[in-house]
Amino acid sequence: MNAKIFYPAAALIALLMIALSFVWPQGQGTRSPGPFGHAIETPDYYRMVRERDARRHKQAVERAQREKLTAAHQAAASATSASVFATDAP
């Protein structure tokens, strides 16, 4: 093959491969920087764990408050019923 054809063709192919490398996904599934690609959004595991723990803590606090309120209502009801029976006795 003639050198006047081979070297310009090889240079053109090299430039096309370099241009392709700018838009092709690279490495561990990461995309090229914009404007050729976009970042892959993965869920933030640690944020999910913090939110889950905060939600469970809030539920435990609410449950404890409900149990405390229920116990207070039951104590008030039993005290009221005891006082009613105490006044009825001769």
FINUTI-999247 format. One record per residue: residue number from 1; residue in one letter; x, y, z of N, C-alpha, C in turn. Coordinates in pm, 1 decimal. Example, Ala and Ser with C-alpha at 12.3 -4.5 7.8 and 13.67 -1.06 7.14 Angstrom:
% residues 2
REC / num / residu / n.u / n.v / n.w / ca.u / ca.v / ca.w / c.u / c.v / c.w
REC / 1 / a / 1319.0 / -569.0 / 780.0 / 1230.0 / -450.0 / 780.0 / 1320.0 / -330.0 / 780.0
REC / 2 / s / 1285.0 / -225.0 / 708.0 / 1367.0 / -106.0 / 714.0 / 1290.0 / 3.0 / 787.0
//
This chain:
% residues 90
REC / num / residu / n.u / n.v / n.w / ca.u / ca.v / ca.w / c.u / c.v / c.w
REC / 1 / m / 85.8 / -117.3 / 0.0 / 0.0 / 0.0 / 0.0 / 90.5 / 123.7 / 0.0
REC / 2 / n / 46.6 / 222.0 / -69.3 / 122.8 / 344.9 / -83.4 / 120.6 / 422.8 / 48.1
REC / 3 / a / 233.4 / 477.8 / 91.8 / 245.2 / 552.6 / 216.1 / 162.1 / 680.5 / 212.6
REC / 4 / k / 142.1 / 738.1 / 93.1 / 62.8 / 861.7 / 81.4 / -84.7 / 835.8 / 111.9
REC / 5 / i / -131.0 / 714.8 / 103.0 / -269.8 / 679.3 / 132.8 / -279.8 / 621.7 / 274.8
REC / 6 / f / -183.9 / 536.8 / 313.2 / -190.0 / 466.7 / 440.6 / -182.9 / 562.2 / 560.3
REC / 7 / y / -84.7 / 650.7 / 565.0 / -65.8 / 735.4 / 681.7 / -180.4 / 835.2 / 703.2
REC / 8 / p / -232.1 / 901.6 / 598.0 / -350.0 / 986.8 / 622.2 / -472.8 / 905.6 / 667.1
REC / 9 / a / -490.0 / 785.8 / 610.7 / -603.2 / 701.0 / 650.9 / -586.4 / 656.5 / 796.3
REC / 10 / a / -463.7 / 620.2 / 835.2 / -439.0 / 579.2 / 973.9 / -461.5 / 696.2 / 1069.4
REC / 11 / a / -418.9 / 816.4 / 1031.2 / -440.7 / 935.7 / 1114.3 / -590.1 / 963.7 / 1127.2
REC / 12 / l / -665.7 / 949.5 / 1018.7 / -810.3 / 972.1 / 1022.3 / -878.2 / 869.0 / 1113.2
REC / 13 / i / -837.5 / 743.8 / 1102.0 / -894.9 / 639.5 / 1188.1 / -860.0 / 667.0 / 1334.7
REC / 14 / a / -738.2 / 709.6 / 1361.2 / -698.1 / 741.2 / 1498.4 / -781.5 / 855.9 / 1553.3
REC / 15 / l / -804.3 / 960.9 / 1474.5 / -888.5 / 1072.4 / 1519.1 / -1031.8 / 1028.3 / 1543.7
REC / 16 / l / -1084.6 / 941.9 / 1459.3 / -1220.8 / 890.6 / 1480.2 / -1228.8 / 806.0 / 1607.6
REC / 17 / m / -1126.4 / 726.7 / 1634.6 / -1126.2 / 646.2 / 1756.7 / -1114.6 / 735.1 / 1881.0
REC / 18 / i / -1037.3 / 841.1 / 1872.9 / -1027.5 / 934.6 / 1985.6 / -1161.6 / 1003.3 / 2008.3
REC / 19 / a / -1228.5 / 1043.9 / 1900.0 / -1360.6 / 1106.8 / 1912.5 / -1460.2 / 1007.2 / 1971.6
REC / 20 / l / -1451.8 / 882.4 / 1931.6 / -1541.7 / 781.2 / 1986.1 / -1515.8 / 759.3 / 2135.5
REC / 21 / s / -1391.5 / 770.4 / 2178.4 / -1360.5 / 750.3 / 2320.2 / -1421.5 / 859.5 / 2407.7
REC / 22 / f / -1449.0 / 976.7 / 2350.2 / -1511.3 / 1083.5 / 2428.8 / -1658.4 / 1056.4 / 2457.5
REC / 23 / v / -1724.1 / 980.4 / 2372.6 / -1867.9 / 958.7 / 2391.0 / -1901.1 / 817.7 / 2438.6
REC / 24 / w / -1807.9 / 725.2 / 2436.4 / -1833.5 / 587.3 / 2476.4 / -1824.8 / 573.5 / 2628.2
REC / 25 / p / -1913.5 / 496.5 / 2691.9 / -1904.0 / 476.2 / 2837.6 / -1767.8 / 419.8 / 2875.5
REC / 26 / q / -1717.0 / 465.7 / 2988.0 / -1580.9 / 430.0 / 3025.1 / -1578.5 / 360.3 / 3160.6
REC / 27 / g / -1488.6 / 269.1 / 3174.7 / -1460.6 / 209.1 / 3304.6 / -1575.4 / 127.0 / 3359.5
REC / 28 / q / -1599.8 / 139.9 / 3490.6 / -1696.0 / 59.0 / 3563.3 / -1838.7 / 107.8 / 3542.5
REC / 29 / g / -1879.5 / 120.8 / 3419.8 / -2015.1 / 164.2 / 3390.9 / -2036.1 / 312.8 / 3404.2
REC / 30 / t / -1929.1 / 389.9 / 3428.1 / -1945.4 / 534.5 / 3439.0 / -1954.0 / 593.8 / 3299.6
REC / 31 / r / -2030.8 / 697.8 / 3289.3 / -2051.1 / 760.9 / 3160.6 / -1955.2 / 877.1 / 3140.8
REC / 32 / s / -1942.2 / 914.9 / 3019.4 / -1856.7 / 1028.2 / 2986.1 / -1914.4 / 1154.7 / 3045.5
REC / 33 / p / -1829.0 / 1252.9 / 3075.4 / -1881.4 / 1379.7 / 3126.6 / -1960.2 / 1452.1 / 3019.3
REC / 34 / g / -2052.1 / 1539.2 / 3063.9 / -2134.7 / 1614.2 / 2970.2 / -2051.1 / 1695.8 / 2875.3
REC / 35 / p / -2100.8 / 1726.5 / 2763.8 / -2236.8 / 1707.6 / 2714.1 / -2259.1 / 1571.7 / 2649.9
REC / 36 / f / -2158.5 / 1480.8 / 2656.4 / -2171.1 / 1353.5 / 2585.8 / -2243.9 / 1247.2 / 2665.2
REC / 37 / g / -2244.5 / 1258.0 / 2796.3 / -2307.7 / 1155.8 / 2879.0 / -2368.5 / 1218.6 / 3001.8
REC / 38 / h / -2422.2 / 1138.0 / 3088.3 / -2479.5 / 1187.0 / 3213.2 / -2440.0 / 1092.7 / 3325.0
REC / 39 / a / -2439.2 / 1145.2 / 3443.3 / -2400.6 / 1065.3 / 3559.5 / -2511.2 / 967.6 / 3593.7
REC / 40 / i / -2473.2 / 848.7 / 3631.2 / -2569.9 / 747.7 / 3674.5 / -2600.2 / 773.6 / 3820.3
REC / 41 / e / -2726.6 / 786.6 / 3853.5 / -2766.3 / 813.3 / 3990.8 / -2794.1 / 681.5 / 4061.1
REC / 42 / t / -2716.5 / 655.4 / 4163.6 / -2737.8 / 535.6 / 4243.1 / -2802.2 / 577.3 / 4374.4
REC / 43 / p / -2880.1 / 490.1 / 4434.9 / -2942.3 / 527.5 / 4561.1 / -2836.8 / 549.2 / 4669.1
REC / 44 / d / -2862.4 / 646.6 / 4753.0 / -2770.5 / 677.0 / 4862.2 / -2804.8 / 584.2 / 4978.0
REC / 45 / y / -2727.8 / 477.4 / 4992.6 / -2756.9 / 373.9 / 5091.2 / -2754.6 / 429.5 / 5232.5
REC / 46 / y / -2654.1 / 510.3 / 5262.4 / -2641.0 / 560.9 / 5398.9 / -2754.6 / 656.6 / 5434.1
REC / 47 / r / -2800.8 / 735.0 / 5337.3 / -2915.7 / 822.4 / 5361.9 / -3040.3 / 738.3 / 5387.4
REC / 48 / m / -3056.8 / 630.5 / 5309.9 / -3172.1 / 543.4 / 5330.0 / -3169.5 / 480.8 / 5468.5
REC / 49 / v / -3050.2 / 439.1 / 5514.6 / -3038.1 / 377.5 / 5647.2 / -3070.5 / 479.9 / 5755.6
REC / 50 / r / -3017.8 / 603.2 / 5741.6 / -3046.2 / 707.4 / 5841.4 / -3196.1 / 738.0 / 5846.1
REC / 51 / e / -3260.1 / 749.5 / 5729.0 / -3403.8 / 777.6 / 5726.4 / -3483.0 / 662.9 / 5787.4
REC / 52 / r / -3441.8 / 539.2 / 5758.0 / -3511.7 / 423.7 / 5814.8 / -3498.2 / 421.8 / 5966.0
REC / 53 / d / -3376.5 / 445.7 / 6015.5 / -3355.3 / 446.7 / 6160.3 / -3431.9 / 559.8 / 6227.7
REC / 54 / a / -3435.5 / 676.9 / 6163.2 / -3511.4 / 789.4 / 6219.6 / -3660.5 / 757.3 / 6221.7
REC / 55 / r / -3709.5 / 692.6 / 6116.5 / -3850.8 / 655.5 / 6111.0 / -3884.6 / 553.1 / 6219.7
REC / 56 / r / -3796.6 / 453.8 / 6239.5 / -3820.8 / 353.0 / 6343.2 / -3815.6 / 414.5 / 6482.2
REC / 57 / h / -3721.7 / 507.4 / 6503.4 / -3711.8 / 575.2 / 6632.7 / -3838.3 / 656.6 / 6659.4
REC / 58 / k / -3884.9 / 727.8 / 6558.0 / -4006.7 / 808.2 / 6573.6 / -4126.6 / 718.8 / 6604.7
REC / 59 / q / -4135.4 / 604.2 / 6537.1 / -4245.0 / 512.0 / 6564.3 / -4236.1 / 456.9 / 6706.3
REC / 60 / a / -4116.5 / 427.8 / 6753.9 / -4100.3 / 375.7 / 6889.9 / -4139.7 / 481.5 / 6992.6
REC / 61 / v / -4101.4 / 606.9 / 6967.6 / -4137.7 / 715.1 / 7059.4 / -4288.6 / 733.9 / 7061.0
REC / 62 / e / -4351.0 / 733.5 / 6943.9 / -4497.2 / 748.8 / 6937.4 / -4566.6 / 632.4 / 7006.7
REC / 63 / r / -4515.1 / 510.9 / 6988.3 / -4575.4 / 393.7 / 7053.0 / -4564.2 / 405.1 / 7204.4
REC / 64 / a / -4448.7 / 450.3 / 7252.7 / -4429.8 / 466.6 / 7397.5 / -4524.1 / 573.6 / 7452.1
REC / 65 / q / -4541.9 / 682.5 / 7377.2 / -4633.8 / 787.4 / 7421.8 / -4776.9 / 736.1 / 7425.1
REC / 66 / r / -4815.8 / 657.1 / 7323.8 / -4951.4 / 600.4 / 7323.0 / -4972.2 / 506.6 / 7440.5
REC / 67 / e / -4872.1 / 421.6 / 7468.5 / -4884.1 / 329.0 / 7580.9 / -4891.3 / 404.7 / 7713.1
REC / 68 / k / -4812.6 / 509.2 / 7725.3 / -4815.3 / 590.5 / 7847.6 / -4951.0 / 658.2 / 7863.3
REC / 69 / l / -5004.4 / 711.0 / 7754.6 / -5135.2 / 776.7 / 7758.2 / -5245.1 / 675.6 / 7789.9
REC / 70 / t / -5236.9 / 557.2 / 7730.3 / -5336.0 / 452.8 / 7757.7 / -5329.6 / 410.4 / 7904.4
REC / 71 / a / -5209.3 / 395.3 / 7957.3 / -5194.7 / 358.4 / 8098.4 / -5251.1 / 467.7 / 8188.5
REC / 72 / a / -5229.7 / 594.4 / 8152.4 / -5282.7 / 704.7 / 8232.6 / -5434.9 / 705.6 / 8228.0
REC / 73 / h / -5491.9 / 680.0 / 8111.3 / -5638.5 / 674.1 / 8099.7 / -5695.5 / 557.4 / 8179.4
REC / 74 / q / -5627.8 / 444.3 / 8173.6 / -5676.0 / 329.4 / 8249.4 / -5665.2 / 354.4 / 8399.0
REC / 75 / a / -5559.0 / 419.5 / 8441.8 / -5542.8 / 450.5 / 8584.2 / -5649.5 / 549.4 / 8628.4
REC / 76 / a / -5678.9 / 648.7 / 8544.1 / -5782.4 / 745.8 / 8577.8 / -5919.4 / 678.4 / 8581.7
REC / 77 / a / -5943.3 / 588.0 / 8487.7 / -6071.8 / 517.6 / 8485.3 / -6086.8 / 426.9 / 8606.4
REC / 78 / s / -5981.4 / 359.2 / 8645.0 / -5991.2 / 271.3 / 8761.9 / -6004.5 / 353.5 / 8890.0
REC / 79 / a / -5939.4 / 469.6 / 8896.8 / -5953.3 / 555.6 / 9014.2 / -6094.7 / 612.0 / 9022.0
REC / 80 / t / -6150.9 / 647.6 / 8907.6 / -6287.9 / 699.5 / 8905.4 / -6386.5 / 591.0 / 8945.7
REC / 81 / s / -6369.2 / 472.0 / 8892.7 / -6461.1 / 364.1 / 8928.8 / -6443.9 / 325.1 / 9075.5
REC / 82 / a / -6322.2 / 331.6 / 9128.8 / -6300.5 / 299.1 / 9269.8 / -6366.4 / 403.7 / 9359.1
REC / 83 / s / -6360.5 / 530.1 / 9317.2 / -6422.2 / 634.7 / 9398.9 / -6575.0 / 627.5 / 9391.6
REC / 84 / v / -6625.8 / 581.7 / 9277.1 / -6771.3 / 567.2 / 9264.6 / -6818.0 / 455.1 / 9357.1
REC / 85 / f / -6745.5 / 344.1 / 9360.0 / -6784.8 / 233.9 / 9446.7 / -6764.1 / 271.6 / 9593.9
REC / 86 / a / -6668.2 / 352.7 / 9622.7 / -6641.2 / 390.7 / 9762.0 / -6754.0 / 479.5 / 9815.0
REC / 87 / t / -6813.2 / 562.1 / 9731.9 / -6921.9 / 649.4 / 9777.1 / -7052.0 / 573.8 / 9790.1
REC / 88 / d / -7067.4 / 463.3 / 9714.6 / -7190.4 / 385.6 / 9722.2 / -7194.8 / 297.7 / 9846.1
REC / 89 / a / -7080.9 / 268.1 / 9902.5 / -7076.7 / 177.8 / 10017.2 / -7127.2 / 253.1 / 10141.7
REC / 90 / p / -7207.4 / 184.8 / 10228.0 / -7260.3 / 250.5 / 10348.7 / -7162.0 / 267.0 / 10457.4
//
